[in-house]
Amino acid sequence: MPMNAVDREALESWVPRTRVGKMVVEGKITSLKDIFDNNLPLLEPEIVDYLLPDLKYERIDVGIVQKVTDAGRVSRFRVVVVIGNGDGFVGVGAGKARQYLVALRKALRNAKLNITPVRRGCGSWECRCGEPHSVPFVVRGKSGSVVVTLKPAPKGTGLVAGDVAKAVLRMAGIKDVWTETLGETRTTLNFAKAVVEALRNTYKFVTPVDWLKA
């Protein structure tokens, strides 16, 4: 079940240490989109908490990893989470620690620092409704051996994808899409990162809609 990802206690005691953080508190930056539009560095997870109070997260993988040291084998939890507001922002992060809750907090922090904007649209010639329910054009993302291709789909199609990809797409606010995957998709982290990379690529292109805004 999706749960709130905003750390209220940390946000209340937050003292900005970066220029962007100070600009957020002073009210000079009022949305996360402004940070990406101006290519500003996102170095504090509290910035995301401050600007996206409705942020949610979903755990998509948890496991135990081991490493061999001089003292023997050390076991740690590894947690993978996806965060998003269901309206154009999504991120994936992983964290490791001996305690589960510590690993979860690390994963959330990592996901917030890796959050990305997503351009949505209706790129399907079968639909042409003009509403932001799918991706605006075909995009591709790669992480490790996993390659994911997202294709626009008409309304009512749903998310034709694996469970991990569905979680990421839901958090981004995508409702209809076709997917094509290659590689070792059983590697949850790489699969999720490939989907996020594909969604990030929707923001790298300039479309005719952006010409009108300019």
N, C-alpha and C positions, 0 to 999 in steps of 0.2 A: 504493500500500500504506500502511495506517495505521502511523505510527511514534510512538515515545514523544515527548511534547511537554514533558517536565519537564527543565529546565536544571539538571543536578546541580551544576555548578561554581558557578553563580550562587546556588543554594540554600545551598551550604555556606558561602559568604561573605556571606550575607544578614544585614544588620543592620536590623531593623524601624524604620521612621521614623514610622509611624502608630499610633494607639491600638489599632486592630484587629490590626495586625501583632504588636504587643507582647503582646496577649492570646492570640494563637495560639501564640507561642513559649512563653508562660508556662503553657500548657495550659488556660486558661480557656475557649477555644473549641476544640472537638475535631472539628468537622465544618463543611463549607461550608454545609450546610443551616441551621446555627445563625445564620450571618451574615445569610442572607436572611430567616429567621423573625423576627429582631430588627431588620430593616431597617437594618443597619450598612453603611457605605460600604466598597466594595472598591476600594482605591486602589493596591495593590501586587500585581503578578502572582505574586510569590513566595508569597503566601498560598495561591493556587490550587495551586502546585507542592507546597507543604507538606501541604495537606489532601487532595489528590488525586494520590497518587504513581503511580497507574495511568492517568494522563491520556494520551490519544493524539491525534494530529492527522493530517489528510489535506489535501493541497493540491488545491484544486478549480479554480484558475485561475491562470495566469501570463501576463503580457503586457508589452509595452513601451509606455510612454507618453512623450509629448514635451511640452515647453513652450518657448516662444520667449523668450529673454532678449536683453539687449544684446550678449552674446557669441555669440549664435546659438542653435541648437536644442540643448536638453539632453535626452538620453534617459535614462529610468530604468525599472527593473523594477517592476512592480506584481504582488504576490502576494496571493492570497486563500486563506485556510485555514479549516477547520472543526476545532474541538477538542471532545473529549468523553470520557467514561469508559464509555460504553455502558450506563450505569445511572442515568440521570436528570439529567445535566448536559451542556450543550452551549453552544458559543459560536462566533461567526464574526468574523473580523478581516481587515483588509487592511493592507498595508505597501508603501511605495515607497522605493526607494533605487537608487543607481547600480550597486551590487553585489547579486547575487541573494541571497546568504546574509544580508546586512544587511536586505534587504527581507523575507526570511522571518522573521527574528527580530522585526522590527517587527510583522509580521502576527500572530505567535504572542502577543506581548505585548498587542496590541490585542484579540485573541480572548479571552485570559484575563481582561482587565478587563471584557469584555462577556459573560462566561459567565452562564448563567441556569439555574435549576432547572426541571425538567419533571415535571409530574404525569402519570403513566401509569395506565392502567386498561383495563377492558373495557367500552366503552360501546355495543357492538353488541348489538342485541336478538336477532340471529341466533346469538350465541355465549353470552354470559352465563356465561363460565367463571370470572370473578372474578380472573383473573390479569392482571398489568400488561404486556400485550403490545401494546396500542394506546393511542389517546387516550381519555380518559373521556367526552368529549362533542365536539360539533362546535366547532371553533375557527377563527378567521380572522386572518391577518396581512397587513400591507401595508408595502411599501417602494418608494418611487418610484411607477412605474406598475404594479408587480407586486402582485397580490392572490392569496394562497394560502389555500385552505380545506382543512382536514384533517378527515376524517370517520372515525369508528370503523369497523373492519372485523373480521370474525370470524377466528378462528385459521386459518392456512393460506393466507390471501389474499396475504400478502407486501406489499411496498411498491409500490403502484400510483402511481408518480410519475416525474418526470424524474430524470436522473442526479445533478444538483446536489442536488435535494431528497432523493434516496435517501441521499447521503453524510451530509447533516445528520441525517436521521432515524435512520440506523444509529448515529451517534455519540451520539444521545440515548437509544438503547435501545428505539426503536420498531420492532416487527417486522411489524405488519400495519396498513395504513391505506389509505384512498382519498383522493386529492387532486383538487382542482379549481383551475386556475390561470387568471388573466386578466392581460393586459398583456404587456410586452416581456420575456419570460422568458429571452431570449438574453443579457440583462444579468446575468451570473453573480452579482455581488455583491448586487444588489437581490433576485434570486431567493432566494439563501441567507438574506439578512436577513429576507425576508418569511416564510420557513419558521420561522426562529428566533422571530420575533415571534408567530407562531401558537402555537408550543410554549410561549413565555413566558406566553401568555394562559391556558394550562391551569392556571397557578399563581395566577391572579387571582380565581378563583371559589372559594367555600366550598361543599363538597359534604357530604352526610350522613355520609361517612366522617370528615370533620374534626369534626363534632359529637360523634362518639363519642370522639375523641381529647381533646376539651376536657372 
